[in-house]
């Protein structure tokens, strides 16, 4: 089954080609409006390779998966 991310990217790609064809037909000039933001969207992994651990502040409930945080930015408590 195709993921919703792929369907969205393909819809954007075909809409871009349609817009390019309409601009070419109307103004008689070659222009391609490819949605560049969809490129990283398609190439991004699904995250199945590595598992991310969620660390939580025991006081306020702040949660993060970023390893750069050792302490809670709200109250300074060490994350668990």
RAURUR-V228319 format. One record per run of one state. SS is the DSSP state (h for helix, s for strand, l for the rest). FROM is the first residue (numbers start at 1). TO is the last residue. If there is no record, write none. Layout:
BEGIN
ss = (SS,SS)
from = (FROM,FROM)
to = (TO,TO)
END
This chain:
BEGIN
ss = (l,h,l,h,l,s,l,s,l,s,l,s,l)
from = (1,4,28,37,44,55,57,63,65,71,72,78,79)
to = (3,27,36,43,54,56,62,64,70,71,77,78,80)
END
